[in-house]
C-alpha cells in the first residue's frame, strides 16, 4: 500500500529494491503472497504511470520489470491484466527504443516472455513486430551478452508457440536462420559452456515446427541432416543429452508422415457378416469407399510433444466424466430381458438339476473310436482340407536330415501320451507326412489311424548344425537313428496326436492348412526364473536415430517385401542371408514383412477381421537365420500409447531346434527393446475420428543360437482354440466319473461354425439317496468365463489352471466341487482366437462391449452366455460369483475389477447421496481372500468403480441386470509381478 500511495521517486525505488530482495530470497512462496495482495495490479499501474514521463526513468523501469518478471509466473492472469491496463506495448516499445541498452532490455524481455504465455498477448505482440525485433537481438556465436541472448531465445520460443507468430517466422525465412545460428554455436562452443543457449535455439525450432509450414520449411532447409549430424557428434558427451533429446523430438515430429505400405487398412482376410449393423464402426467400415486410405493427418497440427510419453491408464486414473453418477442406473435392476418361455431353451444345459443318477450317463463329446475315425475320414476325404507344413520351403537337405524323429515321453508320463510320431518323406512330394508307429503302453484315443485320409505339414524340424554335436545329430538322423524328444515335464493334458485331430475340425477364415510346432509339440516352463530386462540407457534414442537415417541415407535402404498376405504371388526369398517368415497357421498374425537393411525387418500386423485397427497380438515363424548376427525386428503398426515393452517385457520365442534337443520352451528373448511413436500416420477412420494420430513401433533385436533354425515369436504364450479342445478332451478322458461330475456341452456355434464349449464341474453325489441328490442339486453356482479378447492369451492359461485344479485330487479342489457347481465357458471368442485377432470377433466388434444388447446373429456366444445367466436368474439360482478372465498389457500382478455403488460415488463430487446408501460389502470378500492366499494378487490394483464406458461389459451387466453382487473381471499381467514371492528382478 505504501508503494501505491507514495509519490516520491526515491521512496518508490527503495521499496522496489526491498521487494526484489525479499522475493529473491523467499522464492516462489513470497512471490505468491505478493500476487495475492494485489501486487501485480499495483506494479502494472505504476509501470503505466512511469511510461508517461519523457524520457521515462530508466532505473525505475529496470526495477519494475525485474520485479514483474519474478512475480509474473505466479500470477496466471498477468497477461490479461497487462493487456487490460495497456501495459503490454510499454515493455515492447522500451526494447525497440533501447536495443543497445542491455541493462534495460534484459528485464523487459523477461516480462515479455511472461506476457507471451497468454496466446492473445502473443498474437498481439507478434503483430507489433516482436518476432522481427528478437531476431535483431539473437545472432551467431559471441561470448558477449550471453544472458541477453538466452532470455531473447526463451522469449522467442514462447512467442513462436502461437501459430500466427510461427507462420510469420516461416514467411520471413527464420527457420533457416535458426538452423544457421545453432550450427554456429555448436561449432564454436567446444567446451560446452553455452549449452542453455544452444538448447534455447532448439526450443525455438521446436515451437515453429509445431505447424505444418514450419515442418516443411525445416525439411527444405535440410534441417533433418543438420540436427542428425550434430546429434551424432554430441552423443559422446553425456551432459549434452538434453540437446540430443530435443533434437530427436524435433526430427521425429518433422519426419514426413507416411501411410503404412498396405493396399488397405482393413484386414487382409474378409468375412461377410450375416447381418450388417445399422451404425457403429463395423457399419462405417462396410460403407468405406475403395480409397479408404484417405489420409487427413497432414492437415492436423501436431501439438508439441513431451519428452516422456506417459500412458494414461484409464483403469487406474478415473476421469470424473466417465464415472456413472446416476444412482438409478447404478442400482441393480435384475431384469430378465427375455421371456421365460424363451429362456427355457437353456434348461438342456443344466441337466444336473434334474439328474437322478440311477443310470450311468453316456460320455458327452467323446472322441470316436479308431474304426469310426477311419470311416469318417474316408467319408470326408474328398472335402476335408489337408494340413500342410508351416514352412513352405523345405529344402531337400533338411528333409533328408530329418530321418526318423520320434516324440517319446519318459516312463513317468507314459500314461498320458499316445503313440510316438515319426516323420518320413513321401515318395511323390516334398511334403512331410506324419504317421504313427511304436505304440506305447497307453494308446491314445486317436490310435494309429490319426492321419488316415489327412496329411499334416509341420515344417522344418531339423537344421544344419553349427557345432560338432549338432552335426553328429544330423548324421545320426540321416542314418536312420531316432532323435528322441524327452517331454517328461510337459503338462499331462497335452497330446500332440490329439491336437492334430482337433485341428482338423477347427474352421478358420483363411482356411489354414498348417500347424505351428509350438502348438503341436507343447512346451514346458523354462528351468529358471526369467528376470525383467534391464533397459540400456538411450536405447530408444538410438533406435529413433536409426529410423531417421532412413530418410537421410535413402540409398542404404533395401526396402524389399519378403512376406505379404495381400499378395499371394509374393515369392519366398531364395537368398541364404534373407529371413523367411510365415503366419499362416492358427492364431498366427503377421501381414507383411519388408527388409530394410541386411539384418533389419519392418513387420506389419494384420487388423482384426472386419476391422481396421487393433494391432497388438503377433505370432509368426522365422527361418533361414545365421548365428552370431543380431537381427532387428520392428513391428511398426502398434496403436497403444505405451507398453510393458518399455518396462522390461520381452517377446517370446520358441526354437524348434531347442525342442528337438529336449528343451521345448517359450523363452523371453531380445535386447535393445523399446516402444515408441513412429512416422506412420493413422487414418482418422482407424483412429476413431481423431486426426494427427501415429502408429507406434515395438523394436527388438535377436541373436539366434542355431543356424537355419525354425523359430516362432509371440506377444505372449499362445493358446489356440484347438489347444482348448484338446485339453477339454484329455480332462474328460482322465477324470474319475465316480467322483467328479464333468460334462462338456456345445453352447452354440460361432459365426464361422466353430463350437463354443460349455463345461460343468462339480462332485458326484455321495449316493443316489434323496438327501444326497438334494444337496447335489442345491449347490450354489459359480460362473466363469475367459478369452473374450483373443490377444489376452494369459486368460486362457489361467483358465487352464482353473480347470486342471478343479479336476485334480487336491483336497481343497474336492471341497470346492462338493460345495459348488462350476459353469465355465473357457473361450468366449473362438473365431477371434483362431484367426489371430487381438480384440474382436468376426463381427469386428469387441464382444465385451456387447453384453447389454447382444445380437444372436452377430454375437452368438455373448447372447447365449447371457441367456444362461438369465435362465439361472429366472429359476432363482443366481450364481454366487461371476468372474470373467482377462489379461492386462500395462499393469503388473493379478487384480480384479468389481462393482460398487458407494465406491463409484466416492470418486465423484456427488457424495451426499452416497452417504445414505446401504450396500453389502460382500463384493470385496473374494478379492480380499485372494490377496491373502495368492502371492501374485494385488489388492491395491483392484477397483470397484463403475464407468460409463464399461457399462456394456460382462462384469457390469451381470451385476446390474442379472443381479450377481460378486461380478468381477480378473486381470492377469502380461509382464510378471512387482510384489510378493513372484516379484521379478532386473
C-alpha positions, 0 to 999 in steps of 0.5 A, a space after each residue: 500500500 505504501 508503494 501505491 500511495 507514495 509519490 516520491 521517486 526515491 521512496 518508490 525505488 527503495 521499496 522496489 529494491 526491498 521487494 526484489 530482495 525479499 522475493 529473491 530470497 523467499 522464492 516462489 512462496 513470497 512471490 505468491 503472497 505478493 500476487 495475492 495482495 494485489 501486487 501485480 495490479 499495483 506494479 502494472 499501474 505504476 509501470 503505466 504511470 512511469 511510461 508517461 514521463 519523457 524520457 521515462 526513468 530508466 532505473 525505475 523501469 529496470 526495477 519494475 520489470 525485474 520485479 514483474 518478471 519474478 512475480 509474473 509466473 505466479 500470477 496466471 492472469 498477468 497477461 490479461 491484466 497487462 493487456 487490460 491496463 495497456 501495459 503490454 506495448 510499454 515493455 515492447 516499445 522500451 526494447 525497440 527504443 533501447 536495443 543497445 541498452 542491455 541493462 534495460 532490455 534484459 528485464 523487459 524481455 523477461 516480462 515479455 516472455 511472461 506476457 507471451 504465455 497468454 496466446 492473445 498477448 502473443 498474437 498481439 505482440 507478434 503483430 507489433 513486430 516482436 518476432 522481427 525485433 528478437 531476431 535483431 537481438 539473437 545472432 551467431 556465436 559471441 561470448 558477449 551478452 550471453 544472458 541477453 541472448 538466452 532470455 531473447 531465445 526463451 522469449 522467442 520460443 514462447 512467442 513462436 508457440 502461437 501459430 500466427 507468430 510461427 507462420 510469420 517466422 516461416 514467411 520471413 525465412 527464420 527457420 533457416 536462420 535458426 538452423 544457421 545460428 545453432 550450427 554456429 554455436 555448436 561449432 564454436 562452443 567446444 567446451 560446452 559452456 553455452 549449452 542453455 543457449 544452444 538448447 534455447 535455439 532448439 526450443 525455438 525450432 521446436 515451437 515453429 515446427 509445431 505447424 505444418 509450414 514450419 515442418 516443411 520449411 525445416 525439411 527444405 532447409 535440410 534441417 533433418 541432416 543438420 540436427 542428425 549430424 550434430 546429434 551424432 557428434 554430441 552423443 559422446 558427451 553425456 551432459 549434452 543429452 538434453 540437446 540430443 533429446 530435443 533434437 530427436 523430438 524435433 526430427 521425429 515430429 518433422 519426419 514426413 508422415 507416411 501411410 503404412 505400405 498396405 493396399 488397405 487398412 482393413 484386414 487382409 482376410 474378409 468375412 461377410 457378416 450375416 447381418 450388417 449393423 445399422 451404425 457403429 464402426 463395423 457399419 462405417 467400415 462396410 460403407 468405406 469407399 475403395 480409397 479408404 486410405 484417405 489420409 487427413 493427418 497432414 492437415 492436423 497440427 501436431 501439438 508439441 510433444 513431451 519428452 516422456 510419453 506417459 500412458 494414461 491408464 484409464 483403469 487406474 486414473 478415473 476421469 470424473 466424466 466417465 464415472 456413472 453418477 446416476 444412482 438409478 442406473 447404478 442400482 441393480 435392476 435384475 431384469 430378465 430381458 427375455 421371456 421365460 418361455 424363451 429362456 427355457 431353451 437353456 434348461 438342456 444345459 443344466 441337466 444336473 438339476 434334474 439328474 437322478 443318477 440311477 443310470 450311468 450317463 453316456 460320455 458327452 463329446 467323446 472322441 470316436 473310436 479308431 474304426 469310426 475315425 477311419 470311416 469318417 475320414 474316408 467319408 470326408 476325404 474328398 472335402 476335408 482340407 489337408 494340413 500342410 507344413 508351416 514352412 513352405 520351403 523345405 529344402 531337400 537337405 533338411 528333409 533328408 536330415 530329418 530321418 526318423 524323429 520320434 516324440 517319446 515321453 519318459 516312463 513317468 508320463 507314459 500314461 498320458 501320451 499316445 503313440 510316438 510320431 515319426 516323420 518320413 518323406 513321401 515318395 511323390 512330394 516334398 511334403 512331410 507326412 506324419 504317421 504313427 508307429 511304436 505304440 506305447 503302453 497307453 494308446 491314445 484315443 486317436 490310435 494309429 489311424 490319426 492321419 488316415 485320409 489327412 496329411 499334416 505339414 509341420 515344417 522344418 524340424 531339423 537344421 544344419 548344425 553349427 557345432 560338432 554335436 549338432 552335426 553328429 545329430 544330423 548324421 545320426 538322423 540321416 542314418 536312420 537313428 531316432 532323435 528322441 524328444 524327452 517331454 517328461 515335464 510337459 503338462 499331462 493334458 497335452 497330446 500332440 496326436 490329439 491336437 492334430 485331430 482337433 485341428 482338423 475340425 477347427 474352421 478358420 477364415 483363411 482356411 489354414 492348412 498348417 500347424 505351428 510346432 509350438 502348438 503341436 509339440 507343447 512346451 514346458 516352463 523354462 528351468 529358471 526364473 526369467 528376470 525383467 530386462 534391464 533397459 540400456 540407457 538411450 536405447 530408444 534414442 538410438 533406435 529413433 536415430 536409426 529410423 531417421 537415417 532412413 530418410 537421410 541415407 535413402 540409398 542404404 535402404 533395401 526396402 524389399 517385401 519378403 512376406 505379404 498376405 495381400 499378395 499371394 504371388 509374393 515369392 519366398 526369398 531364395 537368398 541364404 542371408 534373407 529371413 523367411 517368415 510365415 503366419 499362416 497357421 492358427 492364431 498366427 498374425 503377421 501381414 507383411 514383412 519388408 527388409 530394410 537393411 541386411 539384418 533389419 525387418 519392418 513387420 506389419 500386423 494384420 487388423 482384426 477381421 472386419 476391422 481396421 485397427 487393433 494391432 497388438 497380438 503377433 505370432 509368426 515363424 522365422 527361418 533361414 537365420 545365421 548365428 552370431 548376427 543380431 537381427 532387428 525386428 520392428 513391428 511398426 503398426 502398434 496403436 497403444 500409447 505405451 507398453 510393458 515393452 518399455 518396462 522390461 517385457 520381452 517377446 517370446 520365442 520358441 526354437 524348434 531346434 531347442 525342442 528337438 534337443 529336449 528343451 521345448 520352451 517359450 523363452 523371453 528373448 531380445 535386447 535393445 527393446 523399446 516402444 515408441 511413436 513412429 512416422 506412420 500416420 493413422 487414418 482418422 477412420 482407424 483412429 476413431 475420428 481423431 486426426 494427427 494420430 501415429 502408429 507406434 513401433 515395438 523394436 527388438 533385436 535377436 541373436 539366434 543360437 542355431 543356424 537355419 533354425 525354425 523359430 516362432 515369436 509371440 506377444 505372449 504364450 499362445 493358446 489356440 482354440 484347438 489347444 482348448 479342445 484338446 485339453 477339454 478332451 484329455 480332462 474328460 478322458 482322465 477324470 474319475 466319473 465316480 467322483 467328479 461330475 464333468 460334462 462338456 456341452 456345445 453352447 452354440 456355434 460361432 459365426 464361422 461354425 466353430 463350437 463354443 464349449 460349455 463345461 460343468 464341474 462339480 462332485 458326484 453325489 455321495 449316493 443316489 439317496 434323496 438327501 444326497 441328490 438334494 444337496 447335489 442339486 442345491 449347490 450354489 453356482 459359480 460362473 466363469 468365463 475367459 478369452 473374450 479378447 483373443 490377444 489376452 492369451 494369459 486368460 486362457 492359461 489361467 483358465 487352464 489352471 482353473 480347470 486342471 485344479 478343479 479336476 485334480 485330487 487336491 483336497 481343497 479342489 474336492 471341497 470346492 466341487 462338493 460345495 459348488 457347481 462350476 459353469 465355465 465357458 473357457 473361450 468366449 471368442 473362438 473365431 477371434 482366437 483362431 484367426 489371430 485377432 487381438 480384440 474382436 470377433 468376426 463381427 469386428 466388434 469387441 464382444 465385451 462391449 456387447 453384453 447389454 444388447 447382444 445380437 444372436 446373429 452377430 454375437 452368438 456366444 455373448 447372447 447365449 452366455 447371457 441367456 444362461 445367466 438369465 435362465 439361472 436368474 429366472 429359476 432363482 439360482 443366481 450364481 454366487 460369483 461371476 468372474 470373467 478372465 482377462 489379461 492386462 498389457 500395462 499393469 503388473 500382478 493379478 487384480 480384479 475389477 468389481 462393482 460398487 455403488 458407494 465406491 463409484 460415488 466416492 470418486 465423484 463430487 456427488 457424495 451426499 447421496 452416497 452417504 445414505 446408501 446401504 450396500 453389502 460389502 460382500 463384493 470385496 470378500 473374494 478379492 480380499 481372500 485372494 490377496 491373502 492366499 495368492 502371492 501374485 494378487 494385488 489388492 491395491 490394483 483392484 477397483 470397484 468403480 463403475 464407468 460409463 464406458 464399461 457399462 456394456 461389459 460382462 462384469 457390469 451387466 451381470 451385476 446390474 441386470 442379472 443381479 450377481 453382487 460378486 461380478 468381477 473381471 480378473 486381470 492377469 499381467 502380461 509382464 510378471 509381478 512387482 510384489 510378493 514371492 513372484 516379484 521379478 528382478 532386473 
